[in-house]
Every structure is written in structure tokens, then in C-alpha cells.
Amino acid sequence: MAKPGKTGFKRLFDACGYSWLGYKAGYKNEAAFRQELFVGTLLIPVAIIFSESSIELALLIGSLLLVLIVELLNSGIEAIVDRVSDDHHELSGRAKDLGAAAVMTALINVIVIWAIIFVPKINL
């Protein structure tokens, strides 16, 4: 019979530690993650100051966090593809391209949400 895994607070504590290692790896190894994190730290105060409702604030900050989430997932895909082989393979290229497309879609999402919220507020 299989030995049961960690449970309760020990499992939660360990999971947080693994997550922190993932953040550190993303920051250390991924220039795109660092750039997106930098832009996010600049834009979050803008969202806090200029949003007029909690829904607007959630959409503005949520869209920025989504970019970081997708970038971390994309980096994970790239890492596993690179781990498997250095040789060019159609499926490896496709996996990397799909990950990059996911990041681009998340960035477009930021632009659309921020534009929908802020463009009507600009007095021309």
C-alpha cells in the first residue's frame, strides 16, 4: 500500500516554499518575467489611484497578474521542452510557439481591459 503524502499545514507550508522557488527561478532566469513584473509594479499603483470601483480595480490588477501567471507557465513549458532535447522538433517548436501566443494573448487582454476602463475617462 502506498504511503500517504503530507497533509495539513505541512503540505501547505511546503507548497508555499515550492511556489517561492518558482518565483525566484522565474525572476532569475526569465527576462520577460522580470520586465512584466516591473511594468506591473508601475501599473498597480495607477490602477489603485485611478480606478473608480472595486470591479475596475480587480479587472486592472487581475489582468496584470494574468500576464505573470501565463509567463510562468510559458517558462515552464520552455524549460521542459529544452530539458527533453536540444534538437529541433516540430512539436517542441509548436509547444513553445503556443506558450508565446498565450503570453501575447494575456498582454492583449491587459491592453483591452485598460483601454475599456481608461479611454472613456480621458477628457479630450
N, CA, C and O atoms as a printed pandas DataFrame, in Angstrom:
     atom_number atom_name residue_name chain_id  residue_number  x_coord  y_coord  z_coord
0              1         N          MET        A               1    0.840   -1.173    0.000
1              2        CA          MET        A               1    0.000    0.000    0.000
2              3         C          MET        A               1    0.889    1.243    0.000
3              4         O          MET        A               1    1.916    1.283    0.678
4              5         N          ALA        A               2    0.485    2.252   -0.766
5              6        CA          ALA        A               2    1.276    3.467   -0.886
6              7         C          ALA        A               2    1.237    4.275    0.408
7              8         O          ALA        A               2    0.216    4.355    1.091
8              9         N          LYS        A               3    2.383    4.869    0.717
9             10        CA          LYS        A               3    2.481    5.710    1.898
10            11         C          LYS        A               3    1.767    7.038    1.617
11            12         O          LYS        A               3    2.010    7.660    0.583
12            13         N          PRO        A               4    0.898    7.471    2.517
13            14        CA          PRO        A               4    0.198    8.736    2.274
14            15         C          PRO        A               4    1.165    9.921    2.263
15            16         O          PRO        A               4    2.180    9.919    2.959
16            17         N          GLY        A               5    0.834   10.915    1.472
17            18        CA          GLY        A               5    1.662   12.106    1.372
18            19         C          GLY        A               5    1.447   13.041    2.551
19            20         O          GLY        A               5    0.689   12.746    3.476
20            21         N          LYS        A               6    2.116   14.145    2.495
21            22        CA          LYS        A               6    1.982   15.158    3.536
22            23         C          LYS        A               6    0.567   15.734    3.495
23            24         O          LYS        A               6   -0.053   15.836    2.437
24            25         N          THR        A               7    0.082   16.102    4.660
25            26        CA          THR        A               7   -1.256   16.691    4.744
26            27         C          THR        A               7   -1.218   17.920    5.649
27            28         O          THR        A               7   -0.229   18.188    6.331
28            29         N          GLY        A               8   -2.303   18.639    5.632
29            30        CA          GLY        A               8   -2.474   19.749    6.552
30            31         C          GLY        A               8   -1.509   20.883    6.321
31            32         O          GLY        A               8   -1.137   21.192    5.189
32            33         N          PHE        A               9   -1.111   21.499    7.423
33            34        CA          PHE        A               9   -0.267   22.680    7.346
34            35         C          PHE        A               9    1.127   22.384    6.799
35            36         O          PHE        A               9    1.731   23.249    6.164
36            37         N          LYS        A              10    1.644   21.194    7.029
37            38        CA          LYS        A              10    2.962   20.830    6.497
38            39         C          LYS        A              10    2.924   20.842    4.970
39            40         O          LYS        A              10    3.837   21.361    4.328
40            41         N          ARG        A              11    1.884   20.278    4.399
41            42        CA          ARG        A              11    1.739   20.279    2.944
42            43         C          ARG        A              11    1.605   21.700    2.419
43            44         O          ARG        A              11    2.238   22.054    1.424
44            45         N          LEU        A              12    0.791   22.518    3.074
45            46        CA          LEU        A              12    0.594   23.908    2.671
46            47         C          LEU        A              12    1.902   24.693    2.764
47            48         O          LEU        A              12    2.239   25.459    1.861
48            49         N          PHE        A              13    2.632   24.500    3.856
49            50        CA          PHE        A              13    3.914   25.185    4.047
50            51         C          PHE        A              13    4.903   24.787    2.956
51            52         O          PHE        A              13    5.579   25.644    2.387
52            53         N          ASP        A              14    4.991   23.491    2.663
53            54        CA          ASP        A              14    5.895   23.016    1.612
54            55         C          ASP        A              14    5.488   23.561    0.245
55            56         O          ASP        A              14    6.346   23.949   -0.548
56            57         N          ALA        A              15    4.196   23.593   -0.031
57            58        CA          ALA        A              15    3.707   24.112   -1.312
58            59         C          ALA        A              15    4.082   25.581   -1.472
59            60         O          ALA        A              15    4.473   26.007   -2.559
60            61         N          CYS        A              16    3.966   26.346   -0.412
61            62        CA          CYS        A              16    4.372   27.756   -0.475
62            63         C          CYS        A              16    5.863   27.881   -0.757
63            64         O          CYS        A              16    6.284   28.763   -1.505
64            65         N          GLY        A              17    6.656   27.008   -0.164
65            66        CA          GLY        A              17    8.098   27.015   -0.416
66            67         C          GLY        A              17    8.419   26.703   -1.868
67            68         O          GLY        A              17    9.278   27.350   -2.467
68            69         N          TYR        A              18    7.739   25.723   -2.435
69            70        CA          TYR        A              18    7.963   25.385   -3.844
70            71         C          TYR        A              18    7.535   26.540   -4.750
71            72         O          TYR        A              18    8.192   26.831   -5.749
72            73         N          SER        A              19    6.431   27.191   -4.393
73            74        CA          SER        A              19    5.974   28.340   -5.173
74            75         C          SER        A              19    7.010   29.456   -5.133
75            76         O          SER        A              19    7.302   30.071   -6.159
76            77         N          TRP        A              20    7.567   29.721   -3.954
77            78        CA          TRP        A              20    8.586   30.750   -3.823
78            79         C          TRP        A              20    9.800   30.417   -4.690
79            80         O          TRP        A              20   10.377   31.305   -5.318
80            81         N          LEU        A              21   10.187   29.146   -4.725
81            82        CA          LEU        A              21   11.298   28.726   -5.593
82            83         C          LEU        A              21   10.962   28.995   -7.058
83            84         O          LEU        A              21   11.831   29.394   -7.833
84            85         N          GLY        A              22    9.708   28.778   -7.436
85            86        CA          GLY        A              22    9.282   29.058   -8.802
86            87         C          GLY        A              22    9.360   30.535   -9.134
87            88         O          GLY        A              22    9.807   30.910  -10.218
88            89         N          TYR        A              23    8.926   31.379   -8.200
89            90        CA          TYR        A              23    9.047   32.828   -8.412
90            91         C          TYR        A              23   10.511   33.232   -8.571
91            92         O          TYR        A              23   10.861   34.012   -9.457
92            93         N          LYS        A              24   11.361   32.688   -7.699
93            94        CA          LYS        A              24   12.789   33.015   -7.774
94            95         C          LYS        A              24   13.390   32.564   -9.098
95            96         O          LYS        A              24   14.169   33.296   -9.709
96            97         N          ALA        A              25   13.032   31.361   -9.546
97            98        CA          ALA        A              25   13.549   30.848  -10.818
98            99         C          ALA        A              25   13.055   31.704  -11.979
99           100         O          ALA        A              25   13.819   32.005  -12.896
100          101         N          GLY        A              26   11.789   32.097  -11.946
101          102        CA          GLY        A              26   11.252   32.950  -12.993
102          103         C          GLY        A              26   11.970   34.278  -13.041
103          104         O          GLY        A              26   12.302   34.763  -14.123
104          105         N          TYR        A              27   12.216   34.872  -11.893
105          106        CA          TYR        A              27   12.891   36.162  -11.832
106          107         C          TYR        A              27   14.350   36.046  -12.278
107          108         O          TYR        A              27   14.852   36.893  -13.018
108          109         N          LYS        A              28   15.008   35.010  -11.829
109          110        CA          LYS        A              28   16.430   34.838  -12.136
110          111         C          LYS        A              28   16.678   34.489  -13.604
111          112         O          LYS        A              28   17.631   34.983  -14.208
112          113         N          ASN        A              29   15.832   33.647  -14.173
113          114        CA          ASN        A              29   16.116   33.062  -15.478
114          115         C          ASN        A              29   15.308   33.626  -16.637
115          116         O          ASN        A              29   15.623   33.335  -17.791
116          117         N          GLU        A              30   14.291   34.413  -16.375
117          118        CA          GLU        A              30   13.390   34.842  -17.439
118          119         C          GLU        A              30   13.313   36.365  -17.517
119          120         O          GLU        A              30   12.673   37.004  -16.682
120          121         N          ALA        A              31   13.965   36.938  -18.515
121          122        CA          ALA        A              31   13.959   38.389  -18.702
122          123         C          ALA        A              31   12.542   38.909  -18.913
123          124         O          ALA        A              31   12.189   39.969  -18.398
124          125         N          ALA        A              32   11.734   38.176  -19.661
125          126        CA          ALA        A              32   10.359   38.617  -19.916
126          127         C          ALA        A              32    9.575   38.711  -18.612
127          128         O          ALA        A              32    8.802   39.650  -18.424
128          129         N          PHE        A              33    9.764   37.757  -17.714
129          130        CA          PHE        A              33    9.069   37.794  -16.424
130          131         C          PHE        A              33    9.510   39.018  -15.630
131          132         O          PHE        A              33    8.677   39.696  -15.029
132          133         N          ARG        A              34   10.802   39.308  -15.621
133          134        CA          ARG        A              34   11.291   40.497  -14.908
134          135         C          ARG        A              34   10.692   41.778  -15.501
135          136         O          ARG        A              34   10.287   42.677  -14.764
136          137         N          GLN        A              35   10.638   41.854  -16.815
137          138        CA          GLN        A              35   10.080   43.040  -17.472
138          139         C          GLN        A              35    8.596   43.196  -17.151
139          140         O          GLN        A              35    8.137   44.294  -16.836
140          141         N          GLU        A              36    7.858   42.114  -17.229
141          142        CA          GLU        A              36    6.426   42.166  -16.947
142          143         C          GLU        A              36    6.164   42.482  -15.477
143          144         O          GLU        A              36    5.212   43.193  -15.154
144          145         N          LEU        A              37    6.994   41.963  -14.599
145          146        CA          LEU        A              37    6.877   42.269  -13.181
146          147         C          LEU        A              37    7.146   43.752  -12.932
147          148         O          LEU        A              37    6.441   44.391  -12.150
148          149         N          PHE        A              38    8.158   44.296  -13.593
149          150        CA          PHE        A              38    8.492   45.712  -13.462
150          151         C          PHE        A              38    7.329   46.592  -13.931
151          152         O          PHE        A              38    6.925   47.522  -13.233
152          153         N          VAL        A              39    6.801   46.291  -15.105
153          154        CA          VAL        A              39    5.670   47.072  -15.628
154          155         C          VAL        A              39    4.465   46.937  -14.696
155          156         O          VAL        A              39    3.758   47.913  -14.440
156          157         N          GLY        A              40    4.239   45.743  -14.200
157          158        CA          GLY        A              40    3.126   45.534  -13.271
158          159         C          GLY        A              40    3.271   46.342  -11.999
159          160         O          GLY        A              40    2.291   46.891  -11.497
160          161         N          THR        A              41    4.488   46.421  -11.468
161          162        CA          THR        A              41    4.687   47.212  -10.245
162          163         C          THR        A              41    4.490   48.699  -10.498
163          164         O          THR        A              41    4.155   49.444   -9.578
164          165         N          LEU        A              42    4.694   49.137  -11.731
165          166        CA          LEU        A              42    4.405   50.534  -12.072
166          167         C          LEU        A              42    2.912   50.770  -12.263
167          168         O          LEU        A              42    2.390   51.815  -11.875
168          169         N          LEU        A              43    2.227   49.800  -12.861
169          170        CA          LEU        A              43    0.817   49.989  -13.196
170          171         C          LEU        A              43   -0.143   49.718  -12.045
171          172         O          LEU        A              43   -1.239   50.278  -12.021
172          173         N          ILE        A              44    0.237   48.884  -11.101
173          174        CA          ILE        A              44   -0.675   48.596   -9.985
174          175         C          ILE        A              44   -1.008   49.861   -9.192
175          176         O          ILE        A              44   -2.178   50.075   -8.877
176          177         N          PRO        A              45   -0.031   50.709   -8.856
177          178        CA          PRO        A              45   -0.417   51.963   -8.185
178          179         C          PRO        A              45   -1.332   52.843   -9.040
179          180         O          PRO        A              45   -2.222   53.507   -8.508
180          181         N          VAL        A              46   -1.123   52.852  -10.349
181          182        CA          VAL        A              46   -2.001   53.608  -11.247
182          183         C          VAL        A              46   -3.423   53.062  -11.136
183          184         O          VAL        A              46   -4.385   53.826  -11.058
184          185         N          ALA        A              47   -3.545   51.747  -11.131
185          186        CA          ALA        A              47   -4.866   51.119  -11.006
186          187         C          ALA        A              47   -5.510   51.478   -9.675
187          188         O          ALA        A              47   -6.705   51.769   -9.626
188          189         N          ILE        A              48   -4.737   51.461   -8.598
189          190        CA          ILE        A              48   -5.279   51.768   -7.273
190          191         C          ILE        A              48   -5.742   53.225   -7.208
191          192         O          ILE        A              48   -6.804   53.520   -6.660
192          193         N          ILE        A              49   -4.957   54.111   -7.757
193          194        CA          ILE        A              49   -5.271   55.545   -7.681
194          195         C          ILE        A              49   -6.458   55.924   -8.570
195          196         O          ILE        A              49   -7.322   56.696   -8.154
196          197         N          PHE        A              50   -6.503   55.388   -9.779
197          198        CA          PHE        A              50   -7.472   55.878  -10.759
198          199         C          PHE        A              50   -8.705   55.003  -10.959
199          200         O          PHE        A              50   -9.637   55.421  -11.647
200          201         N          SER        A              51   -8.741   53.819  -10.389
201          202        CA          SER        A              51   -9.953   53.009  -10.549
202          203         C          SER        A              51  -11.066   53.630   -9.707
203          204         O          SER        A              51  -10.821   54.172   -8.629
204          205         N          GLU        A              52  -12.275   53.543  -10.213
205          206        CA          GLU        A              52  -13.414   54.169   -9.547
206          207         C          GLU        A              52  -14.307   53.166   -8.822
207          208         O          GLU        A              52  -15.268   53.558   -8.160
208          209         N          SER        A              53  -13.999   51.893   -8.942
209          210        CA          SER        A              53  -14.785   50.880   -8.232
210          211         C          SER        A              53  -13.898   49.673   -7.968
211          212         O          SER        A              53  -12.824   49.519   -8.551
212          213         N          SER        A              54  -14.374   48.837   -7.083
213          214        CA          SER        A              54  -13.620   47.621   -6.783
214          215         C          SER        A              54  -13.590   46.676   -7.987
215          216         O          SER        A              54  -12.629   45.928   -8.165
216          217         N          ILE        A              55  -14.624   46.709   -8.800
217          218        CA          ILE        A              55  -14.649   45.878  -10.017
218          219         C          ILE        A              55  -13.573   46.345  -10.988
219          220         O          ILE        A              55  -12.840   45.526  -11.543
220          221         N          GLU        A              56  -13.475   47.657  -11.196
221          222        CA          GLU        A              56  -12.417   48.177  -12.063
222          223         C          GLU        A              56  -11.048   47.795  -11.531
223          224         O          GLU        A              56  -10.185   47.352  -12.290
224          225         N          LEU        A              57  -10.844   47.963  -10.242
225          226        CA          LEU        A              57   -9.553   47.629   -9.641
226          227         C          LEU        A              57   -9.227   46.149   -9.825
227          228         O          LEU        A              57   -8.096   45.791  -10.154
228          229         N          ALA        A              58  -10.216   45.302   -9.613
229          230        CA          ALA        A              58   -9.997   43.862   -9.784
230          231         C          ALA        A              58   -9.641   43.520  -11.228
231          232         O          ALA        A              58   -8.749   42.708  -11.475
232          233         N          LEU        A              59  -10.334   44.136  -12.177
233          234        CA          LEU        A              59  -10.038   43.874  -13.590
234          235         C          LEU        A              59   -8.644   44.370  -13.971
235          236         O          LEU        A              59   -7.902   43.670  -14.661
236          237         N          LEU        A              60   -8.292   45.565  -13.529
237          238        CA          LEU        A              60   -6.986   46.131  -13.871
238          239         C          LEU        A              60   -5.845   45.302  -13.283
239          240         O          LEU        A              60   -4.910   44.934  -13.994
240          241         N          ILE        A              61   -5.923   45.011  -11.994
241          242        CA          ILE        A              61   -4.848   44.243  -11.356
242          243         C          ILE        A              61   -4.898   42.788  -11.810
243          244         O          ILE        A              61   -3.856   42.175  -12.043
244          245         N          GLY        A              62   -6.085   42.238  -11.935
245          246        CA          GLY        A              62   -6.209   40.845  -12.380
246          247         C          GLY        A              62   -5.616   40.616  -13.748
247          248         O          GLY        A              62   -4.994   39.582  -13.992
248          249         N          SER        A              63   -5.803   41.572  -14.647
249          250        CA          SER        A              63   -5.236   41.412  -15.991
250          251         C          SER        A              63   -3.704   41.418  -15.941
251          252         O          SER        A              63   -3.054   40.689  -16.690
252          253         N          LEU        A              64   -3.133   42.238  -15.059
253          254        CA          LEU        A              64   -1.670   42.267  -14.915
254          255         C          LEU        A              64   -1.150   40.959  -14.306
255          256         O          LEU        A              64   -0.134   40.421  -14.746
256          257         N          LEU        A              65   -1.854   40.463  -13.300
257          258        CA          LEU        A              65   -1.436   39.198  -12.684
258          259         C          LEU        A              65   -1.555   38.029  -13.662
259          260         O          LEU        A              65   -0.751   37.097  -13.631
260          261         N          LEU        A              66   -2.566   38.088  -14.527
261          262        CA          LEU        A              66   -2.731   37.028  -15.522
262          263         C          LEU        A              66   -1.510   36.940  -16.439
263          264         O          LEU        A              66   -1.089   35.843  -16.805
264          265         N          VAL        A              67   -0.943   38.082  -16.808
265          266        CA          VAL        A              67    0.263   38.073  -17.639
266          267         C          VAL        A              67    1.382   37.332  -16.924
267          268         O          VAL        A              67    2.077   36.524  -17.540
268          269         N          LEU        A              68    1.568   37.593  -15.637
269          270        CA          LEU        A              68    2.629   36.914  -14.879
270          271         C          LEU        A              68    2.364   35.414  -14.777
271          272         O          LEU        A              68    3.283   34.604  -14.896
272          273         N          ILE        A              69    1.120   35.056  -14.558
273          274        CA          ILE        A              69    0.758   33.633  -14.473
274          275         C          ILE        A              69    1.088   32.926  -15.784
275          276         O          ILE        A              69    1.730   31.876  -15.789
276          277         N          VAL        A              70    0.646   33.509  -16.886
277          278        CA          VAL        A              70    0.858   32.879  -18.188
278          279         C          VAL        A              70    2.354   32.841  -18.521
279          280         O          VAL        A              70    2.834   31.864  -19.095
280          281         N          GLU        A              71    3.083   33.887  -18.168
281          282        CA          GLU        A              71    4.530   33.901  -18.415
282          283         C          GLU        A              71    5.232   32.790  -17.636
283          284         O          GLU        A              71    6.129   32.135  -18.167
284          285         N          LEU        A              72    4.834   32.574  -16.392
285          286        CA          LEU        A              72    5.425   31.489  -15.604
286          287         C          LEU        A              72    5.111   30.121  -16.224
287          288         O          LEU        A              72    5.979   29.251  -16.290
288          289         N          LEU        A              73    3.881   29.942  -16.671
289          290        CA          LEU        A              73    3.515   28.677  -17.332
290          291         C          LEU        A              73    4.293   28.501  -18.636
291          292         O          LEU        A              73    4.773   27.407  -18.933
292          293         N          ASN        A              74    4.415   29.570  -19.406
293          294        CA          ASN        A              74    5.174   29.516  -20.647
294          295         C          ASN        A              74    6.640   29.159  -20.361
295          296         O          ASN        A              74    7.238   28.358  -21.080
296          297         N          SER        A              75    7.202   29.746  -19.329
297          298        CA          SER        A              75    8.589   29.444  -18.966
298          299         C          SER        A              75    8.740   27.981  -18.559
299          300         O          SER        A              75    9.749   27.343  -18.861
300          301         N          GLY        A              76    7.732   27.461  -17.874
301          302        CA          GLY        A              76    7.758   26.048  -17.513
302          303         C          GLY        A              76    7.717   25.151  -18.739
303          304         O          GLY        A              76    8.431   24.151  -18.807
304          305         N          ILE        A              77    6.879   25.507  -19.709
305          306        CA          ILE        A              77    6.812   24.744  -20.964
306          307         C          ILE        A              77    8.163   24.780  -21.670
307          308         O          ILE        A              77    8.672   23.750  -22.112
308          309         N          GLU        A              78    8.735   25.975  -21.772
309          310        CA          GLU        A              78   10.030   26.111  -22.444
310          311         C          GLU        A              78   11.113   25.313  -21.731
311          312         O          GLU        A              78   11.953   24.687  -22.379
312          313         N          ALA        A              79   11.099   25.331  -20.408
313          314        CA          ALA        A              79   12.115   24.600  -19.648
314          315         C          ALA        A              79   12.014   23.096  -19.896
315          316         O          ALA        A              79   13.030   22.431  -20.094
316          317         N          ILE        A              80   10.804   22.562  -19.886
317          318        CA          ILE        A              80   10.659   21.116  -20.080
318          319         C          ILE        A              80   10.993   20.719  -21.507
319          320         O          ILE        A              80   11.566   19.653  -21.735
320          321         N          VAL        A              81   10.642   21.564  -22.472
321          322        CA          VAL        A              81   10.985   21.274  -23.866
322          323         C          VAL        A              81   12.505   21.277  -24.035
323          324         O          VAL        A              81   13.065   20.390  -24.678
324          325         N          ASP        A              82   13.172   22.288  -23.449
325          326        CA          ASP        A              82   14.623   22.358  -23.545
326          327         C          ASP        A              82   15.290   21.205  -22.802
327          328         O          ASP        A              82   16.361   20.750  -23.202
328          329         N          ARG        A              83   14.673   20.731  -21.730
329          330        CA          ARG        A              83   15.221   19.607  -20.960
330          331         C          ARG        A              83   15.174   18.316  -21.760
331          332         O          ARG        A              83   16.084   17.489  -21.682
332          333         N          VAL        A              84   14.107   18.152  -22.528
333          334        CA          VAL        A              84   13.911   16.910  -23.273
334          335         C          VAL        A              84   14.943   16.769  -24.383
335          336         O          VAL        A              84   15.512   15.694  -24.570
336          337         N          SER        A              85   15.191   17.868  -25.132
337          338        CA          SER        A              85   16.133   17.747  -26.249
338          339         C          SER        A              85   16.529   19.127  -26.757
339          340         O          SER        A              85   15.734   20.067  -26.741
340          341         N          ASP        A              86   17.771   19.225  -27.207
341          342        CA          ASP        A              86   18.240   20.439  -27.876
342          343         C          ASP        A              86   17.942   20.390  -29.371
343          344         O          ASP        A              86   18.022   21.410  -30.055
344          345         N          ASP        A              87   17.601   19.214  -29.876
345          346        CA          ASP        A              87   17.308   19.062  -31.295
346          347         C          ASP        A              87   15.998   19.766  -31.645
347          348         O          ASP        A              87   15.057   19.798  -30.852
348          349         N          HIS        A              88   15.964   20.331  -32.857
349          350        CA          HIS        A              88   14.728   20.957  -33.316
350          351         C          HIS        A              88   13.710   19.863  -33.634
351          352         O          HIS        A              88   14.013   18.898  -34.336
352          353         N          HIS        A              89   12.524   20.029  -33.116
353          354        CA          HIS        A              89   11.427   19.108  -33.404
354          355         C          HIS        A              89   10.170   19.937  -33.591
355          356         O          HIS        A              89    9.941   20.908  -32.869
356          357         N          GLU        A              90    9.361   19.552  -34.561
357          358        CA          GLU        A              90    8.150   20.311  -34.870
358          359         C          GLU        A              90    7.254   20.495  -33.648
359          360         O          GLU        A              90    6.733   21.587  -33.424
360          361         N          LEU        A              91    7.069   19.442  -32.859
361          362        CA          LEU        A              91    6.197   19.534  -31.689
362          363         C          LEU        A              91    6.797   20.418  -30.600
363          364         O          LEU        A              91    6.068   21.126  -29.905
364          365         N          SER        A              92    8.115   20.382  -30.447
365          366        CA          SER        A              92    8.770   21.264  -29.474
366          367         C          SER        A              92    8.582   22.717  -29.881
367          368         O          SER        A              92    8.250   23.564  -29.051
368          369         N          GLY        A              93    8.792   23.001  -31.146
369          370        CA          GLY        A              93    8.583   24.354  -31.639
370          371         C          GLY        A              93    7.146   24.804  -31.472
371          372         O          GLY        A              93    6.881   25.948  -31.103
372          373         N          ARG        A              94    6.220   23.896  -31.745
373          374        CA          ARG        A              94    4.807   24.224  -31.601
374          375         C          ARG        A              94    4.465   24.530  -30.146
375          376         O          ARG        A              94    3.733   25.478  -29.862
376          377         N          ALA        A              95    4.997   23.726  -29.224
377          378        CA          ALA        A              95    4.734   23.961  -27.804
378          379         C          ALA        A              95    5.237   25.334  -27.374
379          380         O          ALA        A              95    4.547   26.061  -26.659
380          381         N          LYS        A              96    6.439   25.684  -27.811
381          382        CA          LYS        A              96    6.992   26.998  -27.466
382          383         C          LYS        A              96    6.195   28.123  -28.116
383          384         O          LYS        A              96    5.941   29.147  -27.482
384          385         N          ASP        A              97    5.803   27.944  -29.361
385          386        CA          ASP        A              97    5.012   28.964  -30.053
386          387         C          ASP        A              97    3.647   29.161  -29.390
387          388         O          ASP        A              97    3.175   30.289  -29.256
388          389         N          LEU        A              98    3.020   28.063  -28.980
389          390        CA          LEU        A              98    1.724   28.165  -28.313
390          391         C          LEU        A              98    1.857   28.884  -26.969
391          392         O          LEU        A              98    0.995   29.680  -26.597
392          393         N          GLY        A              99    2.933   28.600  -26.251
393          394        CA          GLY        A              99    3.170   29.310  -24.995
394          395         C          GLY        A              99    3.367   30.793  -25.229
395          396         O          GLY        A              99    2.826   31.619  -24.493
396          397         N          ALA        A             100    4.140   31.138  -26.253
397          398        CA          ALA        A             100    4.355   32.550  -26.583
398          399         C          ALA        A             100    3.043   33.209  -26.999
399          400         O          ALA        A             100    2.794   34.364  -26.652
400          401         N          ALA        A             101    2.212   32.497  -27.727
401          402        CA          ALA        A             101    0.911   33.038  -28.131
402          403         C          ALA        A             101    0.019   33.270  -26.912
403          404         O          ALA        A             101   -0.739   34.239  -26.873
404          405         N          ALA        A             102    0.107   32.395  -25.932
405          406        CA          ALA        A             102   -0.676   32.579  -24.705
406          407         C          ALA        A             102   -0.246   33.849  -23.976
407          408         O          ALA        A             102   -1.089   34.594  -23.476
408          409         N          VAL        A             103    1.058   34.095  -23.914
409          410        CA          VAL        A             103    1.551   35.317  -23.277
410          411         C          VAL        A             103    1.068   36.538  -24.055
411          412         O          VAL        A             103    0.610   37.513  -23.459
412          413         N          MET        A             104    1.167   36.489  -25.376
413          414        CA          MET        A             104    0.712   37.617  -26.191
414          415         C          MET        A             104   -0.779   37.869  -25.980
415          416         O          MET        A             104   -1.203   39.022  -25.909
416          417         N          THR        A             105   -1.564   36.828  -25.881
417          418        CA          THR        A             105   -2.997   36.976  -25.645
418          419         C          THR        A             105   -3.257   37.633  -24.293
419          420         O          THR        A             105   -4.144   38.478  -24.177
420          421         N          ALA        A             106   -2.497   37.256  -23.281
421          422        CA          ALA        A             106   -2.642   37.883  -21.966
422          423         C          ALA        A             106   -2.268   39.364  -22.018
423          424         O          ALA        A             106   -2.909   40.190  -21.368
424          425         N          LEU        A             107   -1.233   39.702  -22.791
425          426        CA          LEU        A             107   -0.838   41.110  -22.939
426          427         C          LEU        A             107   -1.913   41.908  -23.683
427          428         O          LEU        A             107   -2.215   43.042  -23.312
428          429         N          ILE        A             108   -2.482   41.320  -24.720
429          430        CA          ILE        A             108   -3.582   41.977  -25.438
430          431         C          ILE        A             108   -4.754   42.187  -24.492
431          432         O          ILE        A             108   -5.411   43.226  -24.538
432          433         N          ASN        A             109   -5.018   41.214  -23.639
433          434        CA          ASN        A             109   -6.078   41.315  -22.644
434          435         C          ASN        A             109   -5.858   42.531  -21.736
435          436         O          ASN        A             109   -6.809   43.247  -21.424
436          437         N          VAL        A             110   -4.622   42.766  -21.314
437          438        CA          VAL        A             110   -4.310   43.939  -20.493
438          439         C          VAL        A             110   -4.651   45.215  -21.255
439          440         O          VAL        A             110   -5.313   46.108  -20.727
440          441         N          ILE        A             111   -4.196   45.288  -22.489
441          442        CA          ILE        A             111   -4.434   46.491  -23.296
442          443         C          ILE        A             111   -5.931   46.741  -23.456
443          444         O          ILE        A             111   -6.390   47.872  -23.298
444          445         N          VAL        A             112   -6.683   45.708  -23.764
445          446        CA          VAL        A             112   -8.129   45.866  -23.977
446          447         C          VAL        A             112   -8.818   46.314  -22.688
447          448         O          VAL        A             112   -9.606   47.260  -22.706
448          449         N          ILE        A             113   -8.531   45.650  -21.580
449          450        CA          ILE        A             113   -9.185   45.994  -20.313
450          451         C          ILE        A             113   -8.830   47.409  -19.880
451          452         O          ILE        A             113   -9.708   48.183  -19.500
452          453         N          TRP        A             114   -7.542   47.749  -19.935
453          454        CA          TRP        A             114   -7.131   49.093  -19.520
454          455         C          TRP        A             114   -7.741   50.151  -20.446
455          456         O          TRP        A             114   -8.146   51.218  -19.987
456          457         N          ALA        A             115   -7.806   49.859  -21.734
457          458        CA          ALA        A             115   -8.403   50.818  -22.674
458          459         C          ALA        A             115   -9.895   50.980  -22.420
459          460         O          ALA        A             115  -10.398   52.104  -22.420
460          461         N          ILE        A             116  -10.604   49.896  -22.207
461          462        CA          ILE        A             116  -12.042   49.971  -21.945
462          463         C          ILE        A             116  -12.318   50.808  -20.697
463          464         O          ILE        A             116  -13.285   51.568  -20.653
464          465         N          ILE        A             117  -11.466   50.663  -19.689
465          466        CA          ILE        A             117  -11.694   51.391  -18.441
466          467         C          ILE        A             117  -11.221   52.845  -18.522
467          468         O          ILE        A             117  -11.901   53.742  -18.022
468          469         N          PHE        A             118  -10.064   53.087  -19.147
469          470        CA          PHE        A             118   -9.485   54.432  -19.064
470          471         C          PHE        A             118   -9.757   55.344  -20.257
471          472         O          PHE        A             118   -9.803   56.562  -20.079
472          473         N          VAL        A             119   -9.936   54.819  -21.443
473          474        CA          VAL        A             119  -10.156   55.691  -22.596
474          475         C          VAL        A             119  -11.402   56.570  -22.420
475          476         O          VAL        A             119  -11.332   57.759  -22.729
476          477         N          PRO        A             120  -12.533   56.047  -21.941
477          478        CA          PRO        A             120  -13.695   56.932  -21.754
478          479         C          PRO        A             120  -13.468   58.030  -20.713
479          480         O          PRO        A             120  -14.184   59.031  -20.721
480          481         N          LYS        A             121  -12.500   57.870  -19.825
481          482        CA          LYS        A             121  -12.248   58.848  -18.773
482          483         C          LYS        A             121  -11.360   60.000  -19.237
483          484         O          LYS        A             121  -11.216   60.998  -18.531
484          485         N          ILE        A             122  -10.771   59.863  -20.416
485          486        CA          ILE        A             122   -9.871   60.908  -20.926
486          487         C          ILE        A             122  -10.722   62.039  -21.495
487          488         O          ILE        A             122  -11.540   61.831  -22.391
488          489         N          ASN        A             123  -10.517   63.226  -20.964
489          490        CA          ASN        A             123  -11.230   64.408  -21.476
490          491         C          ASN        A             123  -10.399   65.044  -22.572
491          492         O          ASN        A             123   -9.352   65.635  -22.308
492          493         N          LEU        A             124  -10.869   64.921  -23.797
493          494        CA          LEU        A             124  -10.125   65.495  -24.913
494          495         C          LEU        A             124  -10.554   66.908  -25.204
495          496         O          LEU        A             124  -10.023   67.539  -26.118
